[in-house]
């Protein structure tokens, strides 16, 4: 019996590979974004601890030099937070672009899947038709043999 073979199998495989590559790229971006969010959370905790330290020093009394260090420390935390937030925003944009690329790749693959299903159905129909024809020929042959023709 003849085996089904999809004519565009290589194109389908190429589209599946492309979809997998985009999925991996998206996963990497999401992981990177999560790492940035974790660093931002740690930075927020550290900044809160630093603020508590400042409050404690201010209640005990401080010097001009200490106030300058506090200002520099607060600006450091503020700058780091703004850099991380900007980086996260950039990653969000990249994630959206990658998601739209993934949707397009999935659409292209699904088109090929539909073509494969249609070709397979045509193959099954052709095989069934050939089987029916063969059965009809066998029945006709045996009937004709009994009659004596």
MODELLER restraints for C-alpha pairs under 7 A, 6 or more apart:
rsr = mdl.restraints
at = mdl.atoms
rsr.add(forms.Gaussian(group=physical.xy_distance, feature=features.Distance(at['CA:4:A'], at['CA:120:A']), mean=6.95, stdev=0.5))
rsr.add(forms.Gaussian(group=physical.xy_distance, feature=features.Distance(at['CA:4:A'], at['CA:123:A']), mean=6.86, stdev=0.5))
rsr.add(forms.Gaussian(group=physical.xy_distance, feature=features.Distance(at['CA:6:A'], at['CA:116:A']), mean=6.31, stdev=0.5))
rsr.add(forms.Gaussian(group=physical.xy_distance, feature=features.Distance(at['CA:12:A'], at['CA:109:A']), mean=6.54, stdev=0.5))
rsr.add(forms.Gaussian(group=physical.xy_distance, feature=features.Distance(at['CA:12:A'], at['CA:112:A']), mean=5.92, stdev=0.5))
rsr.add(forms.Gaussian(group=physical.xy_distance, feature=features.Distance(at['CA:15:A'], at['CA:109:A']), mean=5.63, stdev=0.5))
rsr.add(forms.Gaussian(group=physical.xy_distance, feature=features.Distance(at['CA:16:A'], at['CA:109:A']), mean=6.48, stdev=0.5))
rsr.add(forms.Gaussian(group=physical.xy_distance, feature=features.Distance(at['CA:19:A'], at['CA:102:A']), mean=6.40, stdev=0.5))
rsr.add(forms.Gaussian(group=physical.xy_distance, feature=features.Distance(at['CA:19:A'], at['CA:105:A']), mean=5.54, stdev=0.5))
rsr.add(forms.Gaussian(group=physical.xy_distance, feature=features.Distance(at['CA:19:A'], at['CA:106:A']), mean=6.52, stdev=0.5))
rsr.add(forms.Gaussian(group=physical.xy_distance, feature=features.Distance(at['CA:22:A'], at['CA:98:A']), mean=6.99, stdev=0.5))
rsr.add(forms.Gaussian(group=physical.xy_distance, feature=features.Distance(at['CA:22:A'], at['CA:102:A']), mean=5.94, stdev=0.5))
rsr.add(forms.Gaussian(group=physical.xy_distance, feature=features.Distance(at['CA:23:A'], at['CA:102:A']), mean=6.86, stdev=0.5))
rsr.add(forms.Gaussian(group=physical.xy_distance, feature=features.Distance(at['CA:26:A'], at['CA:95:A']), mean=6.40, stdev=0.5))
rsr.add(forms.Gaussian(group=physical.xy_distance, feature=features.Distance(at['CA:26:A'], at['CA:98:A']), mean=6.04, stdev=0.5))
rsr.add(forms.Gaussian(group=physical.xy_distance, feature=features.Distance(at['CA:29:A'], at['CA:91:A']), mean=6.81, stdev=0.5))
rsr.add(forms.Gaussian(group=physical.xy_distance, feature=features.Distance(at['CA:29:A'], at['CA:95:A']), mean=6.39, stdev=0.5))
rsr.add(forms.Gaussian(group=physical.xy_distance, feature=features.Distance(at['CA:33:A'], at['CA:88:A']), mean=6.02, stdev=0.5))
rsr.add(forms.Gaussian(group=physical.xy_distance, feature=features.Distance(at['CA:33:A'], at['CA:91:A']), mean=6.25, stdev=0.5))
rsr.add(forms.Gaussian(group=physical.xy_distance, feature=features.Distance(at['CA:36:A'], at['CA:84:A']), mean=6.59, stdev=0.5))
rsr.add(forms.Gaussian(group=physical.xy_distance, feature=features.Distance(at['CA:36:A'], at['CA:88:A']), mean=6.68, stdev=0.5))
rsr.add(forms.Gaussian(group=physical.xy_distance, feature=features.Distance(at['CA:40:A'], at['CA:81:A']), mean=6.56, stdev=0.5))
rsr.add(forms.Gaussian(group=physical.xy_distance, feature=features.Distance(at['CA:40:A'], at['CA:84:A']), mean=6.55, stdev=0.5))
rsr.add(forms.Gaussian(group=physical.xy_distance, feature=features.Distance(at['CA:47:A'], at['CA:77:A']), mean=6.33, stdev=0.5))
